[in-house]
Amino acid sequence: MNSEIIEKLKWRYATKKFDASKKLSEEKLNILKEAFNLTATSYGLQPLKMLVISDPETKEQLMPFSMDQPQVRDASHVLVLCIEDKITPEYITQHFDRVEASRKTSRNILEPFEDFLVTSFSEKLPEEISLWMINQAYLAMGNLLTVCALVDIDACPMEGFDPEKYDELLQLRKIGLRSVLVLPVGYRAHDDEFSEMKKVRRGVEEVVIEID
Amino acid sequence: MNSEIIEKLKWRYATKKFDASKKLSEEKLNILKEAFNLTATSYGLQPLKMLVISDPETKEQLMPFSMDQPQVRDASHVLVLCIEDKITPEYITQHFDRVEASRKTSRNILEPFEDFLVTSFSEKLPEEISLWMINQAYLAMGNLLTVCALVDIDACPMEGFDPEKYDELLQLRKIGLRSVLVLPVGYRAHDDEFSEMKKVRRGVEEVVIEID
């Protein structure tokens, strides 16, 4: 698998034009959903949710809020990475309920760390917590982009969209979420000229520094 | 490869105890370096560098600045993801030099976007640019964690360290860098009890919302 991974990472690119007629199979979608759920997050708290949008009308409506980028309309599915609106003590407690239930760890052992997290989050400003959650969303995006490449799914990571318009249209505030990243996924159009372009990178010798 | 990926993502965990006697091969290290260089970044600007530290003395010295976590000392290599200190117009121009050279695109075609980026970055506050770069570092971390899992490298992503002490010890400011994330990599110790623990996740049905 080793050299195959690098080949796959070279194969991927920010897809500019999707083939609107090609749809992801349930099997491929399930891999993306599982991979998202398995993403590492800070303290294991997973302050993220992912929308998986296939409804054509919704995708069409999102396009004007996405700098008119047609990928949002034409991709098989649009993934929207969202952060929680806030982290309450209950949210943290639920995490430790899951740890207790799945690992059969006694709550006494978990409690000191649980108390530490509840206190620590209660002392943070909401903006600080948001930034922390946004970081986790980027980490999940990095995982998803690599997984997409490995299973031959084309994708286009997007920061350029209007989160407030997304939140309104998708009624995210009602369910305690805020959109932070968008990832149309599907299959490249055969005439996407960007797919043939050479990948431009600074190069390993420039971006890696060894301390032996 | 499809089902194998999910198995690998389940196999990975935040390694608490590394086997200090086991070292990553050159081949595996090269995969991590290549994967880092291939990471997708906003506008393709790659405002990141990665230190690859194997020197035992340096790793030992970093431990007290890493909340005394022994992984920093015991891992085969410690990766430190760094952001650029600032994004100058020259930095942006160099990116377009690379695009021009590798894709043979005429500069006339590139210029409007180049000018847009130079102007747009000159109008941003330094803190805004830092946050944007930190996001890219998290995305790179997400990519690296997945690549590690795929090639059977154990890893422990860390936010809990003292960036200023790292920057000082590693003399990063002199070379225009700031440390933002740490990733010890290597091989788990056979007696790391965390390696046997069940992975705790909210679950696909809770973190994924479908809009069909």
Interface residues (C-beta under 8 A of the other chain):
Chain A: M1 N2 E4 I5 I6 L9 K10 R12 A14 E27 K28 I31 K33 E34 A35 F36 N37 L38 T39 A40 S42 G44 Q46 L48 K49 M50 L51 V52 I53 S54 D55 T58 H95 R98 V99 S102 R103 L131 I134 N135 Q136 Y138 L139 A140 M141 G142 N143 L144 L145 T146 V147 L150 V151 P157 E159 L170 I175 M197 K198 K199 V200 R201 R202 G203 V204 E206 V207 V208 I209 E210 I211 D212
Chain B: M1 N2 E4 I5 I6 L9 K10 R12 A14 E27 K28 I31 K33 E34 A35 F36 N37 L38 T39 A40 S42 G44 Q46 L48 K49 M50 L51 V52 I53 S54 D55 T58 H95 R98 V99 S102 R103 L131 I134 N135 Q136 Y138 L139 A140 M141 G142 N143 L144 L145 T146 V147 L150 V151 P157 E159 L170 I175 M197 K198 K199 V200 R201 R202 G203 V204 V207 V208 I209 E210 I211 D212
